[in-house]
Amino acid sequence: MKLPSDEARSFFMSTELECLTCVPEDPERLSQALDGLLMCLSSLAPTVLGSGGLFNGYGRVYGDCGHLELALAECHSPYVLPLIVERQQWLVRQAAARLAGQGTRILVACNNHSGLLTRGCAVWGAHENHTVPVHPSKWTEAILPFLVTRIFGGAGGIEAPCGDFLAAVRPICMEHATGGSTTHNRSIHSTSREEHHMGPNPNRFRYHLILGDGHRSHFNLALQFGATALAIKAVCYDSQLKRELAAVKELDTKDWVGLLNQLNVLQKPGENIQVHPLVISTQRIYLDAARRYAASLEHVPGWIAEALQDWGDTLDAMERMDLPWLAARLDTFTKYEFYSAVLADEGLSWAELPSRRNFFDELALLDHSYHDFCSEDSVFSLLESDGLLDHRVGPFVPPGEEPTPFVPELATRGQARARFIRDNATDEDKGRYRMDWSVVLDRRDRRVATLHQPDAEDYSDWSELHESSVRLASRL
């Protein structure tokens, strides 16, 4: 049976990057620096104000509880998503440079913890959003094996003081298998966010994952989103998948958090780095189901074949532990190889790390540097400039150099939103409009227009702001 073409088109995904944000020379000026950063950012690309920050053609940028957050526009392909992230981060980088010219140096990095990585340390997320056909609560048991074995969702980290090298940071703060919240009682399969931004009559649902880390590697980010989007479709449409999962005894557990943390450890001090065989075998079950799903489509989006290939190649490389291949593409293994070289330069081995407590501080600073996307001298930038990485999924297009300036080519409502921003972010209209993901408010003429469907090509006609819209107006 072939699934209809509208099902093939229903891939909509985005990420929210909560960033390490600080003013090293004067930490007390963080709030003021964030305001200054947003002001500089608004002068670099067309913008319309939104709650707590601004929208431009690449998404929303705002301050959230003392840090910068980038919520990226909806993308139709995992290979487009990293390029949109890159443009937004490039704008933030230019804004930070302007702010530095005014005497304030702000540090912004897309990692997920500050200081040493310890149990109970300050953590934040790199959240994922997928538009799904069935409410996430309906397929909890079918997606959990995928999530606990999705180690390529991590960006690597060294846990202190034990010295374990982890595939991902976020698993150490997961407390439950499902449900939870984003700031406490965190869950592997999170169902804590119900706001779908699709108006009063949604025909799809939002799946908001909080399990992944922030990435610098484009390949890594594309792999994470592509494999996850396809795994979700397989869970919803492939009946064979559940039977195959049921046959794996190691997945018959009620302690998903324990299994997640077990599989997340790639190396203990004194041991060799390895990926647990259960990770590879379970991921192959989902990969095969995703292939069957793709074969069931009348029309297959072009990116799916590439994502299936990248997914399979990654599992093959993990199985043979091909560190050069993995380190060129996945943040976790890039960091591992780099940290190994740093330790070797100090005459240290991984086995000796737990006895050298002071060295954890140096490695933590290198981790933060790796994720600093505003510095040309970050660890990641230097590795890339030295030709050691093979991570890009497309050429860099500076903001404003698209075929339609500041309007990225998206087969989602993100393109319509970007076009509205470009056409209405004029000096004379500054302050006139306020927007969120699905609505724009004209404060001067007291009217609203909506953009409810994820694949909408344009806003609805303007309608008068009436009593039922008062709550909306106050939010914007």
N, C-alpha and C positions, 0 to 999 in steps of 0.2 A: 504494500500500500504506500503510495506517494503522498507525503504531506503537502498541503497547498503552498503556493508561492508566498503568501503573506506571512506564513510561519517562518519561511526562510529569511524574510526581511526583519523579523522581530528581534534583532540583537541591538540592545541599547545599553551602554555601559559607561561608567564614569568613576573617578576616584576623588577622594578627599584627603589631602595631605596636611596633617597637623605638623607644623615645623618647630624644631628647636629654634628659639628666638631669644636673643639676649644682646645687651649692650655691654661688652666686656669691660670698658673703661668706667662705666657708670651704670650699674644694674638698676638703680632706682629710677632711671629715666626711660625705662622700657616702654611704658604706656605712651609717653610723649614721642618716642622714636617710632613706634608703630603708626601713630597718627601722621607723622612726617613721611614715613615710607608710603602710606596710602596716598598722600597728597602728591608725592613725586610720581607715583604710579599712574595717577589719573591724568597726568600731563603727557604720558608716553603713548597712550592709545585711547581711542574713543571709549568713554565710560558713562554709565548711568548708575546712580546711587541705588544701593540695596541695603537691607537691614545690616547694620554694623560694618558696612564696607562698600564695595562697589562691584559692578559687573562690567566686564569687557567681553570682546568676542571669544575669549578662551575660557570663560567661566567667572566664578565669583571669588573675590579676594577680601578677606576680612580679618579682624582681630578677634580671637576667641580665648578668653580666660588667660590672657597674658602671652599668647603666641600667635603667630601668623598662620592662617589656614588658607589653602588653595583648594577650592572645589571646582573641578574641571567640567567643561561642557560635555553633554552627552555625545558619545561617539558610537558609530555603527560598526567599527572594526577595532580589534585590539592592536592593530598595527598603526592605526591613526592616533590612538590614545597617547602613546609616548611622545608623539610629535606635538600634540596640543599641550601636554605637560611642559615640554621643552620651551615652547613659546611663552607660556605664562611665567615660567621660571626665568627666562631671559629678560622679560620685562621687570621682574622683581630685582634681578641683578643690576639692571640699569638704574632702577630707582634707588637701590642701596648705594650705588656709586655716587648718585647725585646727593644723597643724604650725607655720605662721607665728605663730599665737597663742602657741605654746610657745617661740618665739624662733628658729626655723629656717626660713629661706626657701628653698624648693626650686623650681627651674625645670624644667618638663616640657613638651616640645614634640614633635609628631609629624613632624618633618622628618627628613632622611636623611643629614645630614652636619653637622660642626661647623666653625666658622671659615670660611675661604675655601673655595670649591668649586674644588679643584685636582686634577689627576691625582695619585693617591696619598694624598689626604687621608683622614681618618677617616670611614668610611661605615658605615651599617647599613641594615637593610631594613624594608619594609612588605610582609610576605609574604602571598601569597594561597593559599588552599586550596580545591580543588574536588574533589568526589567524582565519579569518572568511571567509565564502564562498561568501558573497555579500558585496559590499562596504558599510561602515557604514552610508553614506549619504542617503542610500536607505531605512533605517528603523529607522529614528530618532524618529518619533511620537510613534512607537511601543515599544521602549526601555526606553523612558523618565519616564513613570510611575514606571518601575522597579528601575531605578537609584535613583529617589527621595525618594523611600521607602526602599532602601537597607541600612538601618541604621546599619546593621552588618558589613558594610564596614568601619565603624569608629572605632577609638580606644579611644574615650572619651576625654572630656576636660571641663574645667571650664572657662566660659567667664568672663572677668573682664571689668568693675567693677560691672556688674549687678548680677553676681553669678549664672547665668543659667548653668545647667549641660547639656552638649551637647553630642549627640551620636558620633559626628565626628568633627574634626578640619577643614577639607578642605571645607565643604559647606560655611563657612563664607567668603571665598574669591572667590566663583563662581559668575560671573557677567552675564552670558548668558546661554540660554538653549542648544545651539549647536554652533559648529564652534570654534572660539577663538584661543588662543595660550596657551603655557604652563606656561608662566611667566607673562602674562597680558591678559586682556579680557578672563579670564578662563571660560570654559564652562562645564556644567554637562555632556553632550554628546559631548565629544571632538573629532573633526575631524581634528586636527591641525597637526598630524604627518602622512605623506604619505609614508615615506621610509619603504619599506616592507622587505628589505634584502633578496629578492628572485630572483635577477637577472633581465634580460631584458624582460622575458616573464612570469610574475607571474600568477599563476592560483588561488590564494587566496589573501586576503587583510589583512592589519594590522589594528586592532582596539586598539587605544592607549588611555586608560582612565586615567584621572588625579584626580579623585574624592575621592579615598580611602586614608586611613591613614596607617602609618607604624604599624605593629603588632609584639608583642612578642608571643602571643598565636598561636600555630600551628593550632589548631582547627579553630580559627577565620580566619586565612589566607586561609586555605583549604576551609572553608565554603564560603568565599567571592569569591574565584576564581571558585569553583565548581558551585555555584548557578549562577554566572554571565555567565560562559561558557554555561550552560544549558539554561538559559534565552535567550541568543543570538540565539541558535539553534532553540528554540521554536518560537522566533520572525521571523526567516527566513523560517521555515517549517510548523508551525502549524496555519492553517487558522482560527481556532476557537478562537484563542487568541485575535485577534483584535476585534471581535464581543463582547467578554466578557468585554474587557476594555472599549469599547464604552458605555456599559450599566452602568458604574460607573460615576455618575454625578460629584462627587468631582474631578475627573480627567479631566473634561472638562475645562481646564484652559490654558491661555496663559502666566501666571506668574509662570513658573516652578521653577524659583529661589526662589520666595516667598514661594511656597509650600515646597520646599526642606528645607528652613530655619525654617519653622513652624514645620515640622515633626522631624527636627533634635534636637529640644529642648525636652529633656526627663523630666526635672524638673526645675521649677522656684522656687526661694526661698520661703519657706513657704508652698509649695505644695508637694504632694507625687510623687515619680518617676513613670512614666507610658509610655508605648508605644502607640502611637496614633492608634486607631482601623483601620484607613485607611492603615497604614503600613502593618498590619497583613492581612487584606482582600485582598489588592493588591498583596502582595507577594504570597498569596495562589493561586491567579489566575495564576501567572507565574509558581508556583510549579506544579499545575495540568497540565499546558501546557507542562512543562518539562517531566512530567510522560508520557504524550501522545507521545512526541517526542521519549523518550526512548523505548516505546512499538513499535514504527514504525521501529526500527533498526533490521536488520538481525542478527547482532552480537553486543551485548552491552558491551562496556568496563566495566571491573569489578568495577571500582570506582564509576560508576554512581549510582548504588543502594545505596551505602554508602552516597553519596552526597545528594541524594533525602531524605534519612532518616534523616541525620543531619539537613538539611534545614527544614523539617517538625517538627522535635523535637525542633528546635530553635524557630520557630513560636509558637508552643504550649507553650513553656516556657515563651515567651514574653506575650502571651495572658493571662496566669494565673499569670504573674509577679512572676515567681519562681526565686527570686534573688540568692539563693544558687547555683542552676543549672547554671544560666547565668554567675555568677561571677567566677565559676570554669573553664569557657570555652571562654568567650568573654572579650576582653580587656576593653571595655567600662564599663561593669558591675563589673569587677575585680577592676578597679580604683574607681568606685562609692562606693563599699563596703569598700575599704581601706580608701578612703578620709572620709567616714562617721565615721570610727573608729578614725581617726586622729582628726576630729572635736570633737567627743565625749570626747576624752582624754583631750581636751582643755576646756571642758565644754561648747562647742558651738553647735548650731544646724545649719542646712543649711539656715534657715531663717535669722540667725544673720550674716551670712558671708558677705553680702554687706556692713555692718556697720564696718567690721573689715578689712579695706583695706590692712593693713600690712600682714594679713594672706594669701592673694593671692600669695605673694612672696614665702612663704613656700610651698604651694601647687604646685606652678609652678616648684620649685626645685624637689619635689617628682615626678612630671610628667616626668621630664627629667631623673631622676634616674630610673624610671620604664622602660624606653626605652634604657637605657645604656646596651648594650650587651657585653661590654668588662669588666664589673665589676661583681665579685662574690657577691658583697654586694648591687647590685641594688635591688630596691623594688621588681621587678618581680622575680629575682633569690631567694630572701629570702622567698617570698610567695610560690614559687615552692618547695623550700627545706623544708618548713614547712608542705608540703602535702596539701596545700589549693587549688591547681589547678589540673584540669583533662583535660589538653589541648593537650598532645602529640598525634601525629598520627602515630608514628613509633619510633623504637629505634634509639638512636644517634649512628651514624657510623662516627668515626673520619676520617678526610681526610687522604687518603692513606691506609685505612683499608677496602676498598671495595674489592670484589672478584678480580677485576683488579684495582690495586692501582691508585688512583687519577682519575679514570674513572667511574663516577656515572652511574648506570643502567637507561638509558633513551631511550624511543622509539622515539627519535628525533635526529636531526643532532647534538645536543649537545654532544652525545656520540662519534660521529666521530671526532668532534673538540677536545674533551678531549683526545682522543686516539692519535691524531696528536701531541698535546702539550706534552703529556707524552713521545712520541717517539722521539721528536725533540728538547726538551728543555735541550740539553746537553751543557756542558761548552764550548766545541769547536764551538758550533753553536750559542752561545749567540750573539744577534744582527743580526743574519742572516735573521730571519723571522719576518714579520709583518703581523698582521691579523685583520680582523673585523669579523662580524657575518657570512658572507657568502663567504669570500675570504681570501686566504693566499698568501702572496708575498714572494718569495725567492729572496732576494736582491743580493745575491752573484751570482746566476746563471741567474738572470733576467728572471724569469718565475712566472706564477701564477697558482693556482688551486682553484676551486670554490666548494661551498657547498650550492647551491641555494635552494633546496627543503627542507622544514622544517623536512621531514622524511627521508632525505638522509642518507644512511648508510655509505658512504665514500665520500671523495673528488673526484672530476674529475681528469683525468690525467693532468699532468703539461702541460702548453702551454707557448709558448714564449711570453715574455712581448713586446708588439708592441705599435705602436703610439697611438692606441685607449685606451691603458691602462695607459697612462701617468697620467691622472687625478687620477686614482685609486692609483697609486704608490705615488703620492704627498700626498694623503689623509692618507696613511698608514705610 
